Amino acid sequence: MTAIPTSTPSRCAPEAIVRTRIRIVGMRCRKCVAGLEATLAALPGVGRVIVHFELGDAEIEHDAALPRERLLETVEAAGYDAV
């Protein structure tokens, strides 16, 4: 995880924002992308979520207190493999 400055609106406290990138396996269409973005965005402490279908990954801005493991568990609970 890397601390980043942000000027975009976020539900996170600006001083505690980190960006995490997760590799995702199993997305088959753009509907998968939209569903996964909504699922991750619903987690408390998550600000911005971008899921890249072509790259097979997700970029999540979130509170530093939210562990990467929780993000991985959420992706896996949605039916995808996460690394």
Phi, psi and omega per residue, in radians:
M1 nan 2.490 -3.122
T2 -2.193 2.268 3.073
A3 -1.223 2.400 -3.126
I4 -2.331 2.551 2.952
P5 -1.367 2.653 3.141
T6 -2.448 2.497 3.047
S7 -2.074 0.011 3.116
T8 -1.553 2.620 3.119
P9 -1.033 2.456 -3.118
S10 -2.594 2.671 3.058
R11 -1.522 0.079 -3.109
C12 -1.763 2.708 3.031
A13 -1.221 2.218 -3.030
P14 -0.957 -0.601 -3.095
E15 -1.343 -0.151 -3.053
A16 -2.132 0.421 -3.087
I17 -1.580 2.374 3.016
V18 -2.236 2.796 3.084
R19 -2.031 2.234 3.130
T20 -2.105 2.348 3.070
R21 -1.921 2.292 -3.119
I22 -2.171 2.301 3.039
R23 -1.385 2.330 -3.084
I24 -2.172 2.270 3.123
V25 -2.043 2.331 3.054
G26 2.018 -0.058 3.079
M27 -1.286 2.290 -3.065
R28 -1.980 -0.256 -3.089
C29 -2.766 3.058 -3.132
R30 -1.236 -0.398 3.063
K31 -1.143 -0.623 3.064
C32 -1.054 -0.730 -3.134
V33 -1.061 -0.874 -3.103
A34 -1.077 -0.749 3.138
G35 -1.128 -0.736 -3.130
L36 -1.212 -0.677 3.071
E37 -1.045 -0.782 -3.140
A38 -1.131 -0.703 -3.133
T39 -1.111 -0.818 3.134
L40 -1.183 -0.707 -3.123
A41 -1.127 -0.416 -3.134
A42 -1.331 -0.242 3.128
L43 -1.192 2.373 3.057
P44 -1.046 2.314 3.120
G45 1.656 -0.114 3.128
V46 -1.579 2.302 3.087
G47 -1.683 -1.534 -3.074
R48 -1.804 2.461 3.094
V49 -2.289 2.271 3.012
I50 -2.258 2.088 3.077
V51 -1.833 2.207 -3.134
H52 -1.783 1.929 3.136
F53 -1.107 -0.843 -3.076
E54 -1.125 -0.625 -3.116
L55 -1.531 -0.321 -3.123
G56 1.201 0.710 3.110
D57 -2.578 3.015 3.090
A58 -2.309 2.502 3.061
E59 -2.042 2.121 -3.036
I60 -2.167 2.208 2.994
E61 -1.718 2.236 -3.031
H62 -2.693 2.909 3.048
D63 -1.063 2.477 3.130
A64 -1.057 -0.435 -3.125
A65 -1.262 -0.295 3.130
L66 -1.479 1.984 -3.047
P67 -1.291 2.608 3.085
R68 -0.940 -0.652 -3.123
E69 -1.025 -0.651 3.116
R70 -1.149 -0.672 3.083
L71 -1.133 -0.766 3.106
L72 -1.075 -0.769 3.118
E73 -1.052 -0.685 -3.133
T74 -1.154 -0.760 3.097
V75 -1.079 -0.778 -3.127
E76 -1.169 -0.646 3.100
A77 -1.160 -0.437 3.097
A78 -1.407 -0.083 3.053
G79 1.807 0.256 -3.123
Y80 -2.081 2.789 3.017
D81 -1.561 2.417 -3.109
A82 -2.237 2.473 3.128
V83 -2.272 nan nan
